[in-house]
C-alpha cells in the first residue's frame, strides 16, 4: 500500500517508464501502488510525489501529477525542471506525457486522442525552459537538438498501441497522428482571433504544458512522447460557443477514463522496448547532450557541475 508520507528517495531498482498526468489525470488506477517518493532536486520539489506502481506482470512505473494532486499549479507555475529531474533521478528513461488539449481542426473531435509530432512554441518567456544558461547554471551554455521534439522511434509505437487499445474498448474514440501542438501561455483560453492565427500557422491542437516539458526531457536525455486528449474545439469554430469550463470538465472525465486504459496497455510494452538492446527506442535521446554542452567542465564551478550531474551523471567525466 502507498505510505501516508512520501519518502525522500527511491531505494529500489531503476524505474524506466514515467507517466505525467495532465488535467483530470491525477493518479493511476487499476495498478498496484507500492510506494511514494518526493525527491528534492537541485531545482526544488516536483509538483507531486512520485507514485511508484507495479503492473500485474511486475513492471515498475512512476506517476507524477503535472498540476499537483489537487490541481494547485497553473500551467505557467508548474515546477517543470524539478518534475523532469525527479523522474530522471529514479531511473526513468521514457516519459509518456498526457495532456488535455483544445482542437484546432474539425476532424479532431472532443474525446479524440492525438499523438503529436511537432510543436509551435507560443509561450512568453515566463517559464524557465532549460537546465543551462539560467539560474545557478547561467554560465553553462548548451544547445540541445530539438528539430524532432518527440521521440521519432517511440512515437509510432505509442500511436499503434493507443489505436489498438482504444478500438477494443471504445470504437468511437479516434487516434490522430502527425499533428502539430501549439503551446500557449494561458491561463486564459485563446481569443477567436488568436485561435484562427494558430490554425494559419499550422497548428492542429493547443495546450499550455508541452513547453518547457519536452525541451527539458531532451536536455535530460529522456525519450518523450505527448499523448493528447481533446476536450473541446478551440475558439476558432464560430458554429460553437466559446470554450467554457463546464464543457472542458465533461470531456476531461471521459478522457481520464480512456487515458487510464491506454496507460495500462503502454507501460509493459514500452518497458520491454527500453530494456531491449536491439530496440531503437532511446537511440535519439541516449547521450544526446554529450556534444551539446559548449562550456568545458573545467570552466564550470564544481557546485554547478554537481547540479548538472543530477540529470546527466556522465557530465565532467567525458
C-alpha positions as CSV (number, residue, x, y, z in Angstrom):
1,X,0.0,0.0,0.0
2,X,1.0,3.6,-0.6
3,X,2.6,5.1,2.5
4,X,1.0,8.1,4.2
5,X,4.0,10.3,3.8
6,X,6.3,10.0,0.8
7,X,9.9,9.0,1.2
8,X,12.6,11.5,0.1
9,X,14.1,9.0,-2.3
10,X,13.5,5.6,-4.1
11,X,15.8,2.8,-3.0
12,X,14.5,0.1,-5.3
13,X,15.7,-0.8,-8.9
14,X,15.6,1.9,-11.6
15,X,12.2,2.7,-13.0
16,X,12.4,3.1,-16.7
17,X,9.0,4.4,-17.6
18,X,7.4,7.5,-16.2
19,X,3.9,8.8,-16.7
20,X,3.0,12.5,-16.4
21,X,-0.7,13.1,-15.9
22,X,-2.3,16.3,-17.1
23,X,-5.6,17.9,-16.2
24,X,-8.1,15.3,-15.0
25,X,-5.5,12.6,-14.6
26,X,-4.1,12.8,-11.1
27,X,-3.4,9.2,-10.3
28,X,-3.0,5.7,-11.7
29,X,-6.0,3.4,-11.3
30,X,-6.1,-0.4,-11.5
31,X,-2.3,-0.7,-10.9
32,X,-0.9,-1.6,-7.5
33,X,0.8,1.4,-5.8
34,X,3.8,0.2,-3.8
35,X,5.5,3.4,-2.7
36,X,5.5,7.2,-2.9
37,X,8.7,9.3,-3.1
38,X,9.3,13.0,-3.1
39,X,13.0,13.7,-4.2
40,X,14.3,17.2,-3.6
41,X,16.1,18.1,-6.7
42,X,18.6,20.9,-7.3
43,X,15.6,22.8,-8.8
44,X,13.2,22.2,-5.9
45,X,10.4,19.7,-5.3
46,X,8.3,18.2,-8.1
47,X,4.6,19.2,-8.3
48,X,3.5,16.0,-6.7
49,X,5.0,12.9,-5.0
50,X,6.1,10.2,-7.5
51,X,3.7,7.3,-7.1
52,X,5.6,4.0,-7.7
53,X,3.3,1.4,-9.2
54,X,3.7,-2.2,-10.3
55,X,1.8,-3.8,-13.1
56,X,0.4,-7.4,-12.8
57,X,3.4,-8.5,-14.9
58,X,5.8,-6.8,-12.5
59,X,6.8,-3.8,-14.4
60,X,7.5,-0.7,-12.3
61,X,6.2,2.7,-13.4
62,X,6.4,6.1,-11.8
63,X,3.5,8.5,-12.0
64,X,3.6,12.3,-11.5
65,X,0.7,14.7,-11.5
66,X,1.8,17.7,-13.5
67,X,-0.5,20.2,-11.8
68,X,-0.3,18.7,-8.3
69,X,-2.7,16.2,-6.7
70,X,-5.3,18.9,-6.1
71,X,-4.5,20.8,-9.3
72,X,-2.8,23.7,-7.5
73,X,-0.2,24.6,-10.2
74,X,-1.2,26.8,-13.1
75,X,0.4,25.9,-16.5
76,X,3.0,28.7,-16.1
77,X,3.7,27.8,-12.5
78,X,4.4,24.0,-12.9
79,X,7.9,23.2,-11.5
80,X,8.8,21.5,-14.7
81,X,12.6,21.5,-14.1
82,X,12.0,19.6,-10.8
83,X,9.5,17.3,-12.4
84,X,11.7,16.1,-15.1
85,X,14.8,15.9,-12.9
86,X,13.0,13.9,-10.2
87,X,11.9,11.3,-12.8
88,X,15.4,11.1,-14.2
89,X,16.8,10.7,-10.7
90,X,14.9,7.5,-10.0
91,X,15.9,6.0,-13.4
92,X,13.2,7.0,-15.8
93,X,14.3,6.9,-19.4
94,X,10.9,7.2,-21.2
95,X,8.2,9.8,-20.4
96,X,4.6,9.2,-21.5
97,X,3.1,12.7,-21.1
98,X,-0.7,13.0,-21.1
99,X,-2.3,16.4,-21.7
100,X,-5.7,17.9,-22.3
101,X,-5.8,20.0,-25.4
102,X,-8.1,22.1,-27.5
103,X,-8.8,21.1,-31.1
104,X,-7.9,23.5,-33.9
105,X,-9.2,21.1,-36.6
106,X,-12.7,19.9,-37.4
107,X,-11.6,16.3,-37.7
108,X,-10.2,16.2,-34.2
109,X,-13.3,16.0,-32.1
110,X,-13.6,16.3,-28.3
111,X,-12.5,13.0,-26.6
112,X,-10.2,12.1,-29.6
113,X,-6.6,11.2,-28.9
114,X,-3.7,12.9,-30.7
115,X,-0.1,11.7,-30.8
116,X,1.7,14.9,-31.8
117,X,4.8,15.1,-33.9
118,X,5.7,18.8,-33.8
119,X,5.5,21.9,-31.6
120,X,4.9,25.6,-32.1
121,X,6.1,27.5,-29.0
122,X,3.9,30.5,-28.2
123,X,4.9,30.8,-24.6
124,X,6.1,34.2,-23.5
125,X,9.4,33.6,-21.7
126,X,7.7,33.4,-18.3
127,X,8.8,29.8,-17.7
128,X,12.3,28.7,-17.5
129,X,12.8,26.2,-20.3
130,X,16.4,24.9,-19.9
131,X,18.7,23.5,-17.3
132,X,21.5,25.6,-18.8
133,X,22.3,29.3,-19.1
134,X,19.9,30.4,-16.3
135,X,19.8,30.2,-12.5
136,X,22.9,28.8,-10.9
137,X,23.8,27.3,-14.3
138,X,23.9,30.7,-16.0
139,X,27.5,30.3,-17.2
140,X,27.0,26.9,-18.8
141,X,25.9,27.1,-22.5
142,X,24.2,24.2,-24.2
143,X,22.3,23.8,-27.4
144,X,20.0,20.7,-27.5
145,X,18.8,19.4,-30.8
146,X,15.0,19.9,-31.0
147,X,14.1,19.5,-34.7
148,X,12.1,16.4,-33.7
149,X,10.7,17.4,-30.3
150,X,9.2,13.9,-29.7
151,X,11.0,10.6,-29.9
152,X,10.7,9.5,-33.5
153,X,11.1,5.8,-32.8
154,X,8.7,5.6,-29.8
155,X,6.0,7.9,-31.1
156,X,4.6,5.5,-33.8
157,X,4.8,2.6,-31.3
158,X,2.7,4.6,-28.8
159,X,0.3,5.5,-31.5
160,X,-0.2,1.9,-32.6
161,X,-0.8,0.7,-29.0
162,X,-3.2,3.5,-28.4
163,X,-5.2,2.8,-31.6
164,X,-5.4,-0.9,-30.8
165,X,-6.3,-0.4,-27.2
166,X,-9.0,2.2,-27.8
167,X,-10.5,0.3,-30.7
168,X,-11.0,-2.7,-28.4
169,X,-12.6,-0.6,-25.6
170,X,-14.4,2.3,-27.4
171,X,-14.6,2.3,-31.2
172,X,-15.9,5.9,-31.2
173,X,-12.6,7.4,-29.9
174,X,-10.3,8.2,-32.8
175,X,-6.5,8.5,-32.7
176,X,-4.8,11.1,-34.8
177,X,-1.1,11.3,-35.6
178,X,1.5,13.6,-37.3
179,X,-0.2,16.7,-35.8
180,X,1.3,19.9,-34.5
181,X,0.6,21.1,-31.0
182,X,0.7,24.9,-30.2
183,X,1.8,25.6,-26.7
184,X,0.4,28.9,-25.4
185,X,0.9,30.7,-22.2
186,X,-2.5,30.9,-20.6
187,X,-4.1,30.6,-18.1
188,X,-7.0,32.1,-20.1
189,X,-8.0,30.3,-23.3
190,X,-7.4,31.8,-26.7
191,X,-9.4,34.7,-28.3
192,X,-11.0,33.7,-31.5
193,X,-8.5,35.9,-33.5
194,X,-5.6,34.0,-31.8
195,X,-7.2,30.6,-32.4
196,X,-7.6,31.5,-36.1
197,X,-4.0,32.6,-36.3
198,X,-2.8,29.3,-34.7
199,X,-4.7,27.4,-37.5
200,X,-2.9,29.5,-40.1
201,X,0.4,28.8,-38.5
202,X,-0.2,25.1,-39.0
203,X,-1.4,24.1,-35.5
204,X,-3.8,21.2,-35.1
205,X,-4.2,21.2,-31.3
206,X,-3.3,23.6,-28.5
207,X,-2.2,23.2,-24.9
208,X,-0.3,25.0,-22.2
209,X,2.1,22.4,-20.9
210,X,4.3,20.7,-23.6
211,X,6.8,23.6,-23.3
212,X,9.1,23.5,-21.4
213,X,8.5,19.8,-20.5
214,X,9.6,18.4,-23.9
215,X,12.7,20.7,-24.0
216,X,13.8,19.7,-20.5
217,X,13.3,16.0,-21.2
218,X,15.5,16.3,-24.3
219,X,18.2,18.0,-22.2
220,X,17.9,15.3,-19.6
221,X,18.4,12.7,-22.4
222,X,15.0,11.2,-21.9
223,X,12.6,9.9,-24.6
224,X,9.4,11.9,-24.5
225,X,6.0,11.4,-26.2
226,X,2.9,13.5,-25.9
227,X,-0.4,11.7,-25.7
228,X,-3.0,14.5,-26.0
229,X,-6.7,14.2,-25.4
230,X,-9.1,16.8,-26.9
231,X,-11.6,18.4,-24.6
232,X,-13.2,21.0,-26.9
233,X,-13.0,22.9,-30.2
234,X,-10.9,26.0,-29.5
235,X,-12.4,29.4,-30.1
236,X,-11.9,29.4,-33.9
237,X,-15.0,27.4,-34.5
238,X,-17.8,30.0,-34.9
239,X,-20.5,27.4,-35.0
240,X,-19.6,26.5,-31.4
241,X,-19.9,28.6,-28.3
242,X,-16.6,29.9,-26.9
243,X,-14.7,27.4,-24.8
244,X,-16.2,27.1,-21.3
245,X,-15.0,25.3,-18.3
246,X,-18.2,23.1,-18.0
247,X,-17.6,21.6,-21.4
248,X,-14.0,21.0,-20.8
249,X,-14.6,19.2,-17.5
250,X,-17.2,16.9,-19.1
251,X,-14.6,15.9,-21.7
252,X,-11.9,15.6,-19.1
253,X,-13.8,13.0,-17.2
254,X,-14.2,10.8,-20.3
255,X,-10.6,11.4,-21.4
256,X,-9.2,10.5,-18.0
257,X,-11.0,7.1,-18.0
258,X,-9.7,6.4,-21.6
259,X,-6.2,7.5,-20.6
260,X,-6.1,5.0,-17.7
261,X,-6.9,2.2,-20.2
262,X,-4.2,3.4,-22.6
263,X,-1.6,3.8,-19.8
264,X,-2.0,0.2,-18.6
265,X,-1.6,-1.0,-22.2
266,X,1.5,1.1,-22.8
267,X,3.6,0.6,-19.7
268,X,4.6,-3.1,-20.0
269,X,5.3,-2.8,-23.8
270,X,7.3,0.4,-23.6
271,X,9.3,-1.0,-20.7
272,X,10.2,-4.1,-22.7
273,X,11.4,-1.8,-25.6
274,X,13.6,0.2,-23.2
275,X,15.3,-2.9,-21.9
276,X,15.7,-4.5,-25.4
277,X,19.3,-3.8,-26.6
278,X,18.1,-4.2,-30.2
279,X,15.3,-1.7,-29.9
280,X,15.7,1.8,-31.5
281,X,13.9,3.4,-28.6
282,X,16.3,5.8,-26.8
283,X,18.5,6.0,-29.9
284,X,18.0,9.7,-30.2
285,X,18.0,10.5,-26.5
286,X,20.8,8.4,-25.0
287,X,23.9,10.5,-24.6
288,X,22.4,13.1,-26.9
289,X,23.8,16.0,-24.9
290,X,27.4,14.9,-25.0
291,X,28.3,17.3,-27.8
292,X,25.6,19.9,-27.0
293,X,27.2,21.4,-23.9
294,X,29.6,24.1,-25.2
295,X,31.2,25.1,-21.9
296,X,34.0,22.8,-20.8
297,X,33.6,21.3,-17.4
298,X,37.0,22.7,-16.1
299,X,35.5,26.2,-16.6
300,X,32.4,25.3,-14.5
301,X,32.1,25.6,-10.7
302,X,32.1,22.2,-9.0
303,X,28.8,23.0,-7.3
304,X,27.2,23.7,-10.7
305,X,28.7,20.5,-12.1
306,X,27.0,18.6,-9.3
307,X,23.7,20.1,-10.2
308,X,24.1,19.1,-13.9
309,X,25.2,15.6,-12.9
310,X,21.8,15.2,-11.2
311,X,20.3,14.9,-14.7
312,X,23.5,13.9,-16.7
313,X,25.6,11.6,-14.4
314,X,28.4,11.4,-17.0
315,X,28.9,15.2,-17.0
316,X,32.5,16.2,-16.2
317,X,33.9,12.7,-16.9
318,X,33.6,12.6,-20.7
